[in-house]
Amino acid sequence: MGKKIAVLSNVNMNYVIRLLKKDHQVYEAEGYGNELGILMNEQSSYHAFAPEITFLLMDLMELLGHELYLPKVREDQLCIDAPRLHDWFEQMERCILPGRLYYLSDAWLWGPEIGALPESSLRQQLEEQWLRGLVWLRQRHENVRIFSYRQIIGGLGEENSFSLKTWYLGKILHTVEAQKRLAEEIGYLVETEAGVPKKVLLVDLDNTLWGGLAGEREHTPLELSEDHQGLAYKNAQRVLRLMTQSGVVLGIVSKNNEEDALAVIREHPHMVLREEDFAVRRINWRQKHENIREIADSLNLGLDAMVFWDDSPEERELVRQMLPQVEVPSFPDNPIELAPALTEIYKKYFRKPRLTAEDREKTRQYAENEQRNRLEEQVGDFGEYLRRLRIRAETVDPAAHMERLVQLVNKTNQFNLTTLRYSQEEMQNIVANSSKKVYLYRVEDCFGDYGLVSAAIVDLAGETPFIEEWVLSCRVMGKQVEDALLGYMEADLQAAGYVQLRGRYVPTAKNKPVEQLYDRLGYQLVSQDSGGEKEYCLRLADRPARAEHVAWIEIPDKNAE
């Protein structure tokens, strides 16, 4: 039943824990205020329970012992002068275990003493010191996240979040409503960690991004403005714009005259979203489920990566029936509920614990891919299409892109020869290991930069190098880029004096597309077991020329004058 989680605190969180137990296995500590002792004691019931995710919801006032003073600037590693805070973070740092996740709350200083503070800035300074400690801890450990406690309290307001009455009764700091919100947020985060986020949000236009019909705007002005219901639609667009900046790919699926719809997007003075914010668009009179299926194919994504947002109950129901893999959330009856509803959609389907630069570039990348698809349709001949793309590749330093390297290896399923997974710490050790060679590739073409799209780990410990892992992003699959990348590895290893190169294919439910990869690329099958696992080998002197349509970006010689 659900994930195994722990909620630790220095105040009473029994009600939060009780709410979470409806859906998850939750560790219950004996009392509260001994979170570090529980974490540090390897014989504790906490370690026997072995939670996958631990949430530490800390009250800063209680942690300080209600002893407030003006912090002084001090040059140390944590930049924290309050001894209690400094010691807490140093001890917490020793408790972080690899393979587990930790969410630590940011701070909202509250208590009856606050009104008597001698310095008005003291509260802010202490809260900022706690945040600096969190950032320090997060930078040192990839498996540490920040729990947005301040956002929850700020949304409710202090008067609705805290209760002195319950505090004096049983060290229950928060109101029932605040505890419900804390439990909901923990639930959201657990679901996010457990599932694979969606990638694409497909939206309707009329009565969805604006009120009214684009084709009738000359007779009936659209509702899109800075007041009344028009402002509700504009705020919904603002939420969508923020979602695109967080890695959500936005697309249009609308029954409309394309000319009318684009005129609104391009010319309306209150449009927040513009053409460049939409990676794909299907504005026509075809059935929407047909357009959605076509978009999935064009983006090389599964239908289960899609969310469909439409004001029409009939259109939503038809998509649910025809494409059950697509998520189709309900649509609010009142426009003022649009922005909050979209915020919930983001939290439920798209929010990631951590964002990379690659995530934030998704819209641009998919829009460029639409241009590639149109070129392929125009040219017809596949070989000529590849030549016209003018693909270029280069190797980059894996140590300088550790976060993307780990994400690429752990999230790629289709083009993944062995499906090995690594923590950031494990990957750092691999990159630093002289008996391993890590290749990380960036690819671009005439339409734009694909980004860091491929990685390979080669084990050099034996006489013959062995490709331990090799992944390639789906965004460059089907363009024979892999041929060039493997050719680079082969040439590099041959130049280093190696005679042969070995590879392995381990079958999974999703990596069927690369089952015959080594066969196609001229490798000899050495062995195959009953489970379908295969080993291959190539004599490097016999390696064929590969992927002449891919050019290599010249890396300047740093030693050259």
RAJO-V334979 format. One record per residue. N is the residue number from 1. RES is the residue in one letter. PHI is phi in whole degrees, -180 to 180 (NA if undefined). BURIAL is b if it has 24 or more other C-alpha atoms within 12 Angstrom, else e. Layout:
BEGIN
n=N res=RES phi=PHI burial=BURIAL
n=N res=RES phi=PHI burial=BURIAL
END
This chain:
BEGIN
n=1 res=M phi=NA burial=e
n=2 res=G phi=59 burial=e
n=3 res=K phi=-86 burial=b
n=4 res=K phi=-91 burial=b
n=5 res=I phi=-130 burial=b
n=6 res=A phi=-130 burial=b
n=7 res=V phi=-121 burial=b
n=8 res=L phi=-113 burial=b
n=9 res=S phi=-159 burial=b
n=10 res=N phi=-100 burial=b
n=11 res=V phi=-133 burial=b
n=12 res=N phi=-72 burial=b
n=13 res=M phi=-120 burial=b
n=14 res=N phi=-60 burial=b
n=15 res=Y phi=-69 burial=b
n=16 res=V phi=-59 burial=b
n=17 res=I phi=-63 burial=b
n=18 res=R phi=-62 burial=e
n=19 res=L phi=-64 burial=b
n=20 res=L phi=-70 burial=b
n=21 res=K phi=-65 burial=b
n=22 res=K phi=-65 burial=e
n=23 res=D phi=-122 burial=e
n=24 res=H phi=-139 burial=b
n=25 res=Q phi=-85 burial=b
n=26 res=V phi=-121 burial=b
n=27 res=Y phi=-72 burial=b
n=28 res=E phi=-115 burial=b
n=29 res=A phi=-76 burial=b
n=30 res=E phi=-81 burial=e
n=31 res=G phi=83 burial=e
n=32 res=Y phi=-152 burial=b
n=33 res=G phi=93 burial=b
n=34 res=N phi=-123 burial=b
n=35 res=E phi=-60 burial=b
n=36 res=L phi=-70 burial=b
n=37 res=G phi=-61 burial=b
n=38 res=I phi=-64 burial=b
n=39 res=L phi=-69 burial=b
n=40 res=M phi=-82 burial=e
n=41 res=N phi=-84 burial=e
n=42 res=E phi=-67 burial=e
n=43 res=Q phi=-96 burial=e
n=44 res=S phi=-72 burial=e
n=45 res=S phi=-64 burial=e
n=46 res=Y phi=-61 burial=b
n=47 res=H phi=-69 burial=b
n=48 res=A phi=-67 burial=e
n=49 res=F phi=-70 burial=e
n=50 res=A phi=54 burial=b
n=51 res=P phi=-67 burial=b
n=52 res=E phi=-75 burial=b
n=53 res=I phi=-132 burial=b
n=54 res=T phi=-116 burial=b
n=55 res=F phi=-106 burial=b
n=56 res=L phi=-112 burial=b
n=57 res=L phi=-103 burial=b
n=58 res=M phi=-104 burial=b
n=59 res=D phi=-89 burial=b
n=60 res=L phi=-64 burial=b
n=61 res=M phi=-61 burial=b
n=62 res=E phi=-66 burial=b
n=63 res=L phi=-65 burial=b
n=64 res=L phi=-78 burial=b
n=65 res=G phi=70 burial=e
n=66 res=H phi=60 burial=e
n=67 res=E phi=-104 burial=e
n=68 res=L phi=-106 burial=b
n=69 res=Y phi=-155 burial=b
n=70 res=L phi=-77 burial=e
n=71 res=P phi=-66 burial=b
n=72 res=K phi=-107 burial=e
n=73 res=V phi=-70 burial=e
n=74 res=R phi=-138 burial=e
n=75 res=E phi=-87 burial=e
n=76 res=D phi=-139 burial=e
n=77 res=Q phi=-62 burial=e
n=78 res=L phi=-92 burial=b
n=79 res=C phi=58 burial=b
n=80 res=I phi=-123 burial=b
n=81 res=D phi=-96 burial=b
n=82 res=A phi=-66 burial=b
n=83 res=P phi=-57 burial=b
n=84 res=R phi=-60 burial=b
n=85 res=L phi=-69 burial=b
n=86 res=H phi=-57 burial=b
n=87 res=D phi=-65 burial=e
n=88 res=W phi=-61 burial=b
n=89 res=F phi=-67 burial=b
n=90 res=E phi=-64 burial=e
n=91 res=Q phi=-70 burial=e
n=92 res=M phi=-62 burial=b
n=93 res=E phi=-59 burial=b
n=94 res=R phi=-78 burial=e
n=95 res=C phi=-93 burial=b
n=96 res=I phi=-72 burial=b
n=97 res=L phi=-107 burial=b
n=98 res=P phi=-65 burial=e
n=99 res=G phi=85 burial=e
n=100 res=R phi=-123 burial=b
n=101 res=L phi=-109 burial=b
n=102 res=Y phi=-132 burial=b
n=103 res=Y phi=-110 burial=b
n=104 res=L phi=-114 burial=b
n=105 res=S phi=-74 burial=b
n=106 res=D phi=-77 burial=b
n=107 res=A phi=-118 burial=b
n=108 res=W phi=-135 burial=b
n=109 res=L phi=-76 burial=b
n=110 res=W phi=-145 burial=b
n=111 res=G phi=169 burial=b
n=112 res=P phi=-65 burial=e
n=113 res=E phi=-79 burial=e
n=114 res=I phi=-56 burial=e
n=115 res=G phi=-66 burial=e
n=116 res=A phi=-105 burial=e
n=117 res=L phi=-62 burial=e
n=118 res=P phi=-71 burial=e
n=119 res=E phi=-123 burial=e
n=120 res=S phi=-64 burial=e
n=121 res=S phi=-88 burial=e
n=122 res=L phi=-60 burial=b
n=123 res=R phi=-56 burial=b
n=124 res=Q phi=-62 burial=e
n=125 res=Q phi=-63 burial=b
n=126 res=L phi=-68 burial=b
n=127 res=E phi=-63 burial=b
n=128 res=E phi=-68 burial=b
n=129 res=Q phi=-64 burial=b
n=130 res=W phi=-62 burial=b
n=131 res=L phi=-64 burial=b
n=132 res=R phi=-62 burial=b
n=133 res=G phi=-63 burial=b
n=134 res=L phi=-62 burial=b
n=135 res=V phi=-62 burial=b
n=136 res=W phi=-58 burial=b
n=137 res=L phi=-68 burial=b
n=138 res=R phi=-66 burial=b
n=139 res=Q phi=-66 burial=e
n=140 res=R phi=-85 burial=e
n=141 res=H phi=-137 burial=b
n=142 res=E phi=-63 burial=b
n=143 res=N phi=-91 burial=b
n=144 res=V phi=-105 burial=b
n=145 res=R phi=-122 burial=b
n=146 res=I phi=-104 burial=b
n=147 res=F phi=-87 burial=b
n=148 res=S phi=-80 burial=b
n=149 res=Y phi=-63 burial=b
n=150 res=R phi=-61 burial=b
n=151 res=Q phi=-64 burial=e
n=152 res=I phi=-67 burial=b
n=153 res=I phi=-66 burial=b
n=154 res=G phi=-62 burial=e
n=155 res=G phi=-66 burial=e
n=156 res=L phi=-83 burial=e
n=157 res=G phi=91 burial=e
n=158 res=E phi=-56 burial=e
n=159 res=E phi=-62 burial=e
n=160 res=N phi=-99 burial=e
n=161 res=S phi=-105 burial=b
n=162 res=F phi=-121 burial=b
n=163 res=S phi=-143 burial=b
n=164 res=L phi=-67 burial=e
n=165 res=K phi=-60 burial=e
n=166 res=T phi=-71 burial=e
n=167 res=W phi=-63 burial=e
n=168 res=Y phi=-73 burial=e
n=169 res=L phi=-74 burial=e
n=170 res=G phi=-161 burial=e
n=171 res=K phi=54 burial=b
n=172 res=I phi=-94 burial=b
n=173 res=L phi=-73 burial=b
n=174 res=H phi=-106 burial=b
n=175 res=T phi=-67 burial=b
n=176 res=V phi=-59 burial=e
n=177 res=E phi=-62 burial=b
n=178 res=A phi=-64 burial=b
n=179 res=Q phi=-66 burial=b
n=180 res=K phi=-62 burial=b
n=181 res=R phi=-64 burial=b
n=182 res=L phi=-62 burial=b
n=183 res=A phi=-65 burial=b
n=184 res=E phi=-62 burial=b
n=185 res=E phi=-64 burial=b
n=186 res=I phi=-61 burial=b
n=187 res=G phi=-60 burial=b
n=188 res=Y phi=-57 burial=b
n=189 res=L phi=-66 burial=b
n=190 res=V phi=-63 burial=b
n=191 res=E phi=-63 burial=b
n=192 res=T phi=-62 burial=b
n=193 res=E phi=-68 burial=b
n=194 res=A phi=-79 burial=e
n=195 res=G phi=-106 burial=e
n=196 res=V phi=-98 burial=e
n=197 res=P phi=-61 burial=b
n=198 res=K phi=-71 burial=b
n=199 res=K phi=-118 burial=b
n=200 res=V phi=-126 burial=b
n=201 res=L phi=-111 burial=b
n=202 res=L phi=-102 burial=b
n=203 res=V phi=-120 burial=b
n=204 res=D phi=-77 burial=b
n=205 res=L phi=-112 burial=b
n=206 res=D phi=-60 burial=b
n=207 res=N phi=61 burial=b
n=208 res=T phi=-127 burial=b
n=209 res=L phi=-89 burial=b
n=210 res=W phi=-148 burial=b
n=211 res=G phi=-90 burial=b
n=212 res=G phi=101 burial=b
n=213 res=L phi=-114 burial=b
n=214 res=A phi=-59 burial=b
n=215 res=G phi=-73 burial=e
n=216 res=E phi=-119 burial=e
n=217 res=R phi=-67 burial=e
n=218 res=E phi=-70 burial=e
n=219 res=H phi=-97 burial=e
n=220 res=T phi=-128 burial=e
n=221 res=P phi=-57 burial=e
n=222 res=L phi=-71 burial=b
n=223 res=E phi=-86 burial=b
n=224 res=L phi=-164 burial=b
n=225 res=S phi=-162 burial=b
n=226 res=E phi=-102 burial=e
n=227 res=D phi=-150 burial=e
n=228 res=H phi=53 burial=e
n=229 res=Q phi=-67 burial=b
n=230 res=G phi=-59 burial=b
n=231 res=L phi=-68 burial=b
n=232 res=A phi=-62 burial=b
n=233 res=Y phi=-66 burial=b
n=234 res=K phi=-65 burial=b
n=235 res=N phi=-66 burial=b
n=236 res=A phi=-62 burial=b
n=237 res=Q phi=-63 burial=b
n=238 res=R phi=-62 burial=b
n=239 res=V phi=-63 burial=b
n=240 res=L phi=-62 burial=b
n=241 res=R phi=-63 burial=b
n=242 res=L phi=-63 burial=b
n=243 res=M phi=-63 burial=b
n=244 res=T phi=-63 burial=b
n=245 res=Q phi=-73 burial=b
n=246 res=S phi=-104 burial=b
n=247 res=G phi=98 burial=b
n=248 res=V phi=-77 burial=b
n=249 res=V phi=-88 burial=b
n=250 res=L phi=-104 burial=b
n=251 res=G phi=-138 burial=b
n=252 res=I phi=-111 burial=b
n=253 res=V phi=-131 burial=b
n=254 res=S phi=-143 burial=b
n=255 res=K phi=-85 burial=b
n=256 res=N phi=-169 burial=b
n=257 res=N phi=-78 burial=e
n=258 res=E phi=-59 burial=e
n=259 res=E phi=-61 burial=e
n=260 res=D phi=-65 burial=b
n=261 res=A phi=-65 burial=b
n=262 res=L phi=-67 burial=b
n=263 res=A phi=-62 burial=e
n=264 res=V phi=-64 burial=b
n=265 res=I phi=-61 burial=b
n=266 res=R phi=-82 burial=e
n=267 res=E phi=-116 burial=e
n=268 res=H phi=-65 burial=e
n=269 res=P phi=-66 burial=e
n=270 res=H phi=-107 burial=b
n=271 res=M phi=-68 burial=b
n=272 res=V phi=-88 burial=b
n=273 res=L phi=-85 burial=b
n=274 res=R phi=-122 burial=b
n=275 res=E phi=-52 burial=b
n=276 res=E phi=-69 burial=b
n=277 res=D phi=-80 burial=b
n=278 res=F phi=-104 burial=b
n=279 res=A phi=-72 burial=b
n=280 res=V phi=-140 burial=b
n=281 res=R phi=-151 burial=b
n=282 res=R phi=-130 burial=b
n=283 res=I phi=-113 burial=b
n=284 res=N phi=-163 burial=e
n=285 res=W phi=-111 burial=e
n=286 res=R phi=-75 burial=e
n=287 res=Q phi=-62 burial=e
n=288 res=K phi=-67 burial=b
n=289 res=H phi=-66 burial=b
n=290 res=E phi=-67 burial=b
n=291 res=N phi=-64 burial=b
n=292 res=I phi=-65 burial=b
n=293 res=R phi=-62 burial=b
n=294 res=E phi=-64 burial=b
n=295 res=I phi=-62 burial=b
n=296 res=A phi=-58 burial=b
n=297 res=D phi=-66 burial=e
n=298 res=S phi=-68 burial=b
n=299 res=L phi=-89 burial=b
n=300 res=N phi=59 burial=b
n=301 res=L phi=-124 burial=b
n=302 res=G phi=-76 burial=b
n=303 res=L phi=-62 burial=b
n=304 res=D phi=-73 burial=b
n=305 res=A phi=-92 burial=b
n=306 res=M phi=-104 burial=b
n=307 res=V phi=-126 burial=b
n=308 res=F phi=-114 burial=b
n=309 res=W phi=-126 burial=b
n=310 res=D phi=-150 burial=b
n=311 res=D phi=-75 burial=b
n=312 res=S phi=-83 burial=b
n=313 res=P phi=-61 burial=e
n=314 res=E phi=-66 burial=e
n=315 res=E phi=-66 burial=b
n=316 res=R phi=-63 burial=b
n=317 res=E phi=-67 burial=b
n=318 res=L phi=-64 burial=e
n=319 res=V phi=-65 burial=b
n=320 res=R phi=-59 burial=b
n=321 res=Q phi=-73 burial=e
n=322 res=M phi=-81 burial=e
n=323 res=L phi=-131 burial=b
n=324 res=P phi=-64 burial=e
n=325 res=Q phi=-73 burial=e
n=326 res=V phi=-83 burial=b
n=327 res=E phi=-79 burial=b
n=328 res=V phi=-128 burial=b
n=329 res=P phi=-70 burial=b
n=330 res=S phi=-69 burial=b
n=331 res=F phi=-118 burial=b
n=332 res=P phi=-67 burial=e
n=333 res=D phi=-76 burial=e
n=334 res=N phi=-110 burial=e
n=335 res=P phi=-56 burial=b
n=336 res=I phi=-66 burial=e
n=337 res=E phi=-93 burial=e
n=338 res=L phi=-62 burial=b
n=339 res=A phi=-61 burial=b
n=340 res=P phi=-60 burial=e
n=341 res=A phi=-64 burial=b
n=342 res=L phi=-67 burial=b
n=343 res=T phi=-61 burial=e
n=344 res=E phi=-66 burial=b
n=345 res=I phi=-61 burial=b
n=346 res=Y phi=-60 burial=b
n=347 res=K phi=-65 burial=b
n=348 res=K phi=-78 burial=b
n=349 res=Y phi=-110 burial=b
n=350 res=F phi=-122 burial=b
n=351 res=R phi=-63 burial=b
n=352 res=K phi=-114 burial=b
n=353 res=P phi=-61 burial=b
n=354 res=R phi=-141 burial=b
n=355 res=L phi=-110 burial=e
n=356 res=T phi=-106 burial=e
n=357 res=A phi=-60 burial=e
n=358 res=E phi=-62 burial=b
n=359 res=D phi=-59 burial=b
n=360 res=R phi=-72 burial=b
n=361 res=E phi=-100 burial=b
n=362 res=K phi=-59 burial=b
n=363 res=T phi=-59 burial=b
n=364 res=R phi=-60 burial=b
n=365 res=Q phi=-63 burial=b
n=366 res=Y phi=-72 burial=b
n=367 res=A phi=-64 burial=b
n=368 res=E phi=-62 burial=b
n=369 res=N phi=-66 burial=b
n=370 res=E phi=-61 burial=b
n=371 res=Q phi=-65 burial=b
n=372 res=R phi=-63 burial=b
n=373 res=N phi=-63 burial=b
n=374 res=R phi=-66 burial=e
n=375 res=L phi=-63 burial=e
n=376 res=E phi=-61 burial=e
n=377 res=E phi=-64 burial=e
n=378 res=Q phi=-69 burial=e
n=379 res=V phi=-75 burial=e
n=380 res=G phi=87 burial=e
n=381 res=D phi=-77 burial=e
n=382 res=F phi=-68 burial=e
n=383 res=G phi=-62 burial=e
n=384 res=E phi=-66 burial=e
n=385 res=Y phi=-58 burial=b
n=386 res=L phi=-62 burial=b
n=387 res=R phi=-66 burial=b
n=388 res=R phi=-69 burial=e
n=389 res=L phi=-66 burial=b
n=390 res=R phi=54 burial=b
n=391 res=I phi=-73 burial=b
n=392 res=R phi=-131 burial=b
n=393 res=A phi=-135 burial=b
n=394 res=E phi=-152 burial=b
n=395 res=T phi=-92 burial=b
n=396 res=V phi=-128 burial=b
n=397 res=D phi=-71 burial=e
n=398 res=P phi=-64 burial=b
n=399 res=A phi=-64 burial=e
n=400 res=A phi=-84 burial=e
n=401 res=H phi=-136 burial=b
n=402 res=M phi=-62 burial=b
n=403 res=E phi=-62 burial=b
n=404 res=R phi=-67 burial=b
n=405 res=L phi=-60 burial=b
n=406 res=V phi=-64 burial=b
n=407 res=Q phi=-61 burial=b
n=408 res=L phi=-61 burial=b
n=409 res=V phi=-68 burial=b
n=410 res=N phi=-84 burial=b
n=411 res=K phi=-104 burial=b
n=412 res=T phi=-86 burial=b
n=413 res=N phi=-119 burial=b
n=414 res=Q phi=-73 burial=b
n=415 res=F phi=-95 burial=b
n=416 res=N phi=-148 burial=b
n=417 res=L phi=-72 burial=b
n=418 res=T phi=-129 burial=b
n=419 res=T phi=54 burial=b
n=420 res=L phi=-75 burial=b
n=421 res=R phi=-121 burial=b
n=422 res=Y phi=-139 burial=b
n=423 res=S phi=-75 burial=b
n=424 res=Q phi=-63 burial=b
n=425 res=E phi=-64 burial=e
n=426 res=E phi=-63 burial=e
n=427 res=M phi=-67 burial=b
n=428 res=Q phi=-60 burial=e
n=429 res=N phi=-67 burial=e
n=430 res=I phi=-65 burial=b
n=431 res=V phi=-62 burial=b
n=432 res=A phi=-82 burial=e
n=433 res=N phi=-81 burial=e
n=434 res=S phi=-69 burial=e
n=435 res=S phi=-89 burial=e
n=436 res=K phi=-124 burial=b
n=437 res=K phi=-127 burial=b
n=438 res=V phi=-108 burial=b
n=439 res=Y phi=-106 burial=b
n=440 res=L phi=-128 burial=b
n=441 res=Y phi=-118 burial=b
n=442 res=R phi=-111 burial=b
n=443 res=V phi=-131 burial=b
n=444 res=E phi=-141 burial=b
n=445 res=D phi=-146 burial=b
n=446 res=C phi=-65 burial=e
n=447 res=F phi=-92 burial=b
n=448 res=G phi=158 burial=e
n=449 res=D phi=-95 burial=b
n=450 res=Y phi=-74 burial=b
n=451 res=G phi=89 burial=b
n=452 res=L phi=-82 burial=b
n=453 res=V phi=-120 burial=b
n=454 res=S phi=-150 burial=b
n=455 res=A phi=-146 burial=b
n=456 res=A phi=-140 burial=b
n=457 res=I phi=-116 burial=b
n=458 res=V phi=-113 burial=b
n=459 res=D phi=-86 burial=b
n=460 res=L phi=-104 burial=b
n=461 res=A phi=-67 burial=e
n=462 res=G phi=-92 burial=e
n=463 res=E phi=-67 burial=e
n=464 res=T phi=-111 burial=b
n=465 res=P phi=-58 burial=b
n=466 res=F phi=-132 burial=b
n=467 res=I phi=-75 burial=b
n=468 res=E phi=-73 burial=b
n=469 res=E phi=-152 burial=b
n=470 res=W phi=-151 burial=b
n=471 res=V phi=-130 burial=b
n=472 res=L phi=-143 burial=b
n=473 res=S phi=-63 burial=b
n=474 res=C phi=-64 burial=b
n=475 res=R phi=-68 burial=b
n=476 res=V phi=-116 burial=b
n=477 res=M phi=-66 burial=b
n=478 res=G phi=87 burial=e
n=479 res=K phi=-118 burial=b
n=480 res=Q phi=57 burial=b
n=481 res=V phi=-66 burial=b
n=482 res=E phi=-58 burial=b
n=483 res=D phi=-60 burial=b
n=484 res=A phi=-68 burial=b
n=485 res=L phi=-66 burial=b
n=486 res=L phi=-66 burial=b
n=487 res=G phi=-59 burial=b
n=488 res=Y phi=-63 burial=b
n=489 res=M phi=-60 burial=b
n=490 res=E phi=-60 burial=b
n=491 res=A phi=-65 burial=b
n=492 res=D phi=-64 burial=e
n=493 res=L phi=-73 burial=b
n=494 res=Q phi=-64 burial=e
n=495 res=A phi=-63 burial=e
n=496 res=A phi=-81 burial=e
n=497 res=G phi=103 burial=e
n=498 res=Y phi=-81 burial=b
n=499 res=V phi=-98 burial=b
n=500 res=Q phi=-131 burial=b
n=501 res=L phi=-139 burial=b
n=502 res=R phi=-107 burial=b
n=503 res=G phi=-144 burial=b
n=504 res=R phi=-141 burial=b
n=505 res=Y phi=-121 burial=b
n=506 res=V phi=-114 burial=b
n=507 res=P phi=-69 burial=b
n=508 res=T phi=-135 burial=e
n=509 res=A phi=-67 burial=e
n=510 res=K phi=-117 burial=e
n=511 res=N phi=-100 burial=b
n=512 res=K phi=-55 burial=e
n=513 res=P phi=-58 burial=e
n=514 res=V phi=-111 burial=b
n=515 res=E phi=-60 burial=b
n=516 res=Q phi=-104 burial=b
n=517 res=L phi=-60 burial=b
n=518 res=Y phi=-64 burial=b
n=519 res=D phi=-61 burial=e
n=520 res=R phi=-63 burial=e
n=521 res=L phi=-93 burial=b
n=522 res=G phi=89 burial=b
n=523 res=Y phi=-82 burial=b
n=524 res=Q phi=-93 burial=b
n=525 res=L phi=-70 burial=e
n=526 res=V phi=-98 burial=e
n=527 res=S phi=-156 burial=e
n=528 res=Q phi=-151 burial=e
n=529 res=D phi=-98 burial=e
n=530 res=S phi=-67 burial=e
n=531 res=G phi=-86 burial=e
n=532 res=G phi=94 burial=e
n=533 res=E phi=-71 burial=e
n=534 res=K phi=-128 burial=b
n=535 res=E phi=-117 burial=b
n=536 res=Y phi=-130 burial=b
n=537 res=C phi=-150 burial=b
n=538 res=L phi=-135 burial=b
n=539 res=R phi=-78 burial=e
n=540 res=L phi=-64 burial=b
n=541 res=A phi=-67 burial=e
n=542 res=D phi=-101 burial=e
n=543 res=R phi=-64 burial=b
n=544 res=P phi=-80 burial=e
n=545 res=A phi=-68 burial=e
n=546 res=R phi=-128 burial=e
n=547 res=A phi=46 burial=b
n=548 res=E phi=-67 burial=b
n=549 res=H phi=-78 burial=b
n=550 res=V phi=-104 burial=b
n=551 res=A phi=-97 burial=b
n=552 res=W phi=-104 burial=b
n=553 res=I phi=-72 burial=e
n=554 res=E phi=-72 burial=e
n=555 res=I phi=-94 burial=e
n=556 res=P phi=-59 burial=e
n=557 res=D phi=-74 burial=e
n=558 res=K phi=-63 burial=e
n=559 res=N phi=-89 burial=e
n=560 res=A phi=-74 burial=e
n=561 res=E phi=-77 burial=e
END
